[in-house]
């Protein structure tokens, strides 16, 4: 996952959230802070965005990949969805909030985005470990995740449609 690709996706999500009647903010991480402080260390953050929509707290973590055939579960030895992101998302749900992992397949002229829950992410990793796999085919997302439709010029995603359907 390229750093630029991930930050670009977060920008698209920002634009998308501006179109939703909600309160939200971007949760800063070490990468954001290290631009200004030479030796920055931030606490592990539970996600990229915190949203309140119709009185419901929502945690959102964004992931992106250019892999055409599957979503990589690991980059080297590091999971692409970190364990604390899954556990904090599960905790948010346990306490009455919502938590989603928003995953973009970044292929030029064919970008697609799916949303999964922390429970689905946890299951993906457990199943992959049992089956000795390091990735999940995009067909799994087509069958098990909610796909968000793209809006163009500038690129945005129909998050409002998802929230209306989900909450």
Secondary structure, 3 states (H helix, E strand, C coil): CCHHHHHHHHHHHHHHHHCCCCEEEECCCHHHHCCCCCCCCCCCCCCCEEEEECCEEEEEEEEEECCCCEEECEECCEECCCHHHHHHHHHHHHCCCEEEEEEEECCCCCCEEEEECHHHHHHHHHHHHHCCCCEEEHHHHHHHCEEECEECCCCEECHHHHHHHHC
